[in-house]
Structures are given as C-alpha cells and as structure tokens.
C-alpha cells in the first residue's frame, strides 16, 4: 500500500502565459498524444508491408522558433507561396509539438511495380534514368538540388506516406488534439535535417489549446497575430504611463482632486 500512497499530488494547468509552469504541464499531454500519433503512423498500411517511414518529434520554444524562421526564409524563395508560408510560420510559434514524418525509400528504393505513378513511362525508367545509379543501385549521397525537393520520387512510396500521415492525423483526431499537415512545415523540417534519411517529409503541428492555431486566421497573419497584439499593447501601456498621468507625477504625494458637491 505504501507505493500507492506515493501517487499523490497537485498540478495546476492553464494555457496562459505561454511556457509558464502551468502551460508546460499542458504541453506534456500534447507530447504524449504526439507519440501515440507516431505509433499509429508506424503501423500504417504500406505497399508490400516494407518498412519505409521515419518520424521526428520536435518541441520547445527555441525549436518552434527555429522551424518558423526557416519557413520565413523559404517564403521568399517563391512568390507564389510567400504569404502562405509566412502565415503558417506564425501557427508554428503557437504549436506545442511538431510530428515530422518522412519516407526514406521514395528517393532510393522504389517499389519497382512498373506502375507509372511517378509521372513517367511504365517500367520505372523515368525514375532510374534521372537518378545517379551504379549496378542498379541508386546513389543518394549527392544531396544538392535546384528544386525544393530533389526528384523524381517513387509515386507509390509517396502514396504510402499519405497513409502514414493519415494514420497519425486519425490518432490526433481521436484524442481531440488539434493537428493539421503542412507542406511548408515538412519542407522546412527537411531543410533542418529532420527525418534525415527521407526524400520527402511532411510536418504535422499539434496543439491542445482552446482555439485551434490552424483555423480561422486573418489575412497577413504574420502581421496581425496574438504576439503582435500583445507586443503593441505593452508598448502603448508604457507610453500611456509616462504621458497620460502627467510627467514627473509622484504617486506618493499627488492624488486626483475630488470635486466637492454643492
């Protein structure tokens, strides 16, 4: 009975202020949910039952900022996705944990099913003729690329990554945790060497707060968001303290005069 008596205590949980002790306790629950989501992803059905998925869990204030800044950097490499990447970078700053999922066979060991899913002719020649090969093996040591993702990729393996991602999302939904897959997050994670063996990576940010960070965001979210509003309030508050109450106001001696009634 003594060991059961040790399972006692109190824990206060609140989502505000961010990264406060009570908020960190809340984030622990999200991390547990993320690990369960990874477990579901690893058991997802894939072609031939061949293992091909890897996962990377990333959490913490500095880690979220690193991913968000990489997304902002990538935003200015393509005008078409600039506003999308900038807005989604803000969402990452409001995220508890990111689940990165990758497929480490899509760029190296294709299914060889002659399916043509890669976009080329049947027979997988489209894939092999555009990759460095030796004795029938794909050499992936040259990771230089002029495109965001070095292709071509085996379409069947990429399709399998969809099942992996879907399983993780299903688990998050079952646990009532806000989660949403993002191409922008996956691309930033890949550039930061998360899921280092994969040719394609998707990022799934997860959060357990009252309002989902991934829905109902305003236009130009990188300019109009919670952090910007709070910072602007702090600035205005400090200025008002100096000007609104009068310069050189001594709170110990000066008090507002009370108007006498007639």
N, C-alpha and C positions, 0 to 999 in steps of 0.2 A: 504493500500500500504506500510505502514511503516514496517510491519513484513516481507514482501517480500524483502525489501531492506537489511535485515539482512543476507540473503542468498548470501553473497559475500565473496570473499577471494581468496587466492592463496595457492596452495600446490604443492611443488616440489617432484617428485617421481623418485627414482632410486634404483636399487637393490644392489648398492655398495656405501660405505662399508656396510658390514652386520651389522644389528641392529643400523644403524645410523637413524636419524630422517626421512630421505627420504625413507629409506628401511622399517621402521616401518609403514609408510603410505601405502606402497605397501602390506605389510603383512596383513593390515586391510582388504583389498579386498579378500585375501585368506580366512581369518576367516569368512567373510560373505558368501563366497562360501561354506565353510565347514558346516556352519549352514544350508544352503539350502540343502546340501547333506544329512545332518541328517534328515531334514524334509522329503526328498524323501525316506530315509531308513525306517522311521517310518510308512510310508503309503504303504510299500511293501506288496505284497500278501503273506499270510502265511496260513498254513493248519487250516481250521476252522475259520479263522479270529480272532483267540485268541491272545491277546497282549502277546508278549514274548521278544521283542527286547529292549535293553537299549543302550545308547550312552554316550560317554565321549569325550569331546574336550580338547586337551592338546596343549598348545602353549607357546612360550617364550624360551629364550636361556637356562636358567637353566633347564627347564623342558625337552627340547630336549636332553640336555646332560645327564640327569638322565635316560631317556629311552635308549639312546645309550650305556651308561655304563652297564645297566642291560643286554642288548643284548650281549655285550662283555663278561660279566660274564657267561651268558648261553652258549656262543660259546664253552667254554672249558669243558662243561659237556657232549658233544657228538662230537667225532672226525669227524663224517660224515657231520655235518652241521657247522663246525667251520669256514671255510673260507666264507661261505655264510653269517653267522651271523655277522662276522667282517666287511665284505664289506657293508652290509645293515645298520650297525650301523653308518657308515660314511654318508650314504644317509640321515639318520635321523638328523644328525647335519646340513645338508643343507636344511632341511624341514621347512616350515612355520607353519604348524599345523598338528596334527595327529587326525584323527577321529577313535576312538575305538568303535567297535560295538560288542555287546555280546548277547547271548540268555540265558535268566535266567530260561528257562523251560527244557532245554536239559538234565540237570542232576537231575532234581527234579520232574517235572510233564510231563512225556512223553505223546505222542499223544494217546497211547493205541489203536492203529489201527490194531494190530496184523500183521504188515507189514513185519517184519524181516529185516528192513533196518539197524538195529543196528549190524547186522552180526551174530545174533543168530537165534534160532528157532522162528517160529511164535508163537504169544501169549504173547510177551513181557516178557517171563520168563527169558530170558537171561539178561535183564536189571534189573529186580526186585531181582533176586537171587544173584546178585553181588553188590547190594546196601543195605545199612542199612535201614530197613523198620520197621514200627510199625503201626499195624492196617491199613495196605495198604498204608501208607504214607511214603515217602522217607525222611530219616533224613540226612540232608546235613551239620549238624553242625561240623562233623569231616572232616576237610579240608586237613588233612595230605595225602600225596600221594608219591609213589615211582616213579611215571611217571610224565612227564611234564604236562599232562592234566589228571585229575582224571576221569577215565571212569568206566563203559561204559556210553555212551551218547545216547540219543534217536536219531536215524538216521533221522527221519522225522523233528525233531526240528533243527538239524544241517543243513539239506537241506533247511529249511526255512531261516536260517542265510545267506545262499547263495543268496537268493532273496533280503534280506535286504542289503547285501553288494553290489549286482549288481545294485540296485536302487541308492545307494549313488555314485557308480562309474559312472553310467549313467548321473547323475546330474553334476558331476565334468567335465565329458567329454563335456556335453552340454555347460558348462560355459567356456570351453577351459582352464581348470585348470589341471595341471599335477597331476595325482593321481594313486596310484598302491597299491593293497592289499598285505600285507606281513604276513605270518605265524609267522615269527620271531618277528615282532613288536607287534603282538597280544599277543604272549606268554610273552614277556617282560612286556607288559601293564598289563596282568593278574597277574603277579608276583608282580607288583607295586600297585595292588588293583584298577586298573581302570576297570570300569564296574563290580563292586564288587559282584553283585548278579549272575553273569553268570558262567556257567560251561565251556564255550568256548568263546574266544574273538579273533577277527581279527582286525588288525591295518591298517588303510589307511592313509599314509602320503600324504600331498598335498602341492604343491608349485606353485608359479606364477613367475618364473624366465626364462630368455632367453633360457637356456639349462636345460632340464629335469634332475633332480638329480638321476632319477631311470632307466636311459637307458645309454648305451654306456660307461660303466665303465671299467677300466683296471683290469687286474689280480692283486691280492693282493692290492685291493683298500684301505685297511686300512693302507698301507704303501706308496702308491702313490696316493695322492689326493690333492685338492686345498689347504687345510690348511697346509699340509706338504710342498708343493712347496713354499707357501708364507713364512713360517717359515724359510725354508732353504735359501730363498732369503734374508731375514732380517739378518740372521747370516753371510752370505757371504758379504753382503753390509757393515756391521760393521767391519768385518775383513779387507776388502779392504781399508776402510777409514784409518785404522791405519798403514797398510803396503804398500799399493800401492802408497800413496802420500808422503811416507818418514816419518820416526819417528821425532817427535818434529817439524813438519812443522808449521810455523806460517803464517796463511793465510793473516795476515795484512802487512807483510813485504816481504814475498818471493813470487815471481811471475815467471812463466816459462820464460826462456830467449828466445827472438825472434832471430832467425838466420838472420844475415844481408846478404842481397843479394850482390853479387859481382858487 
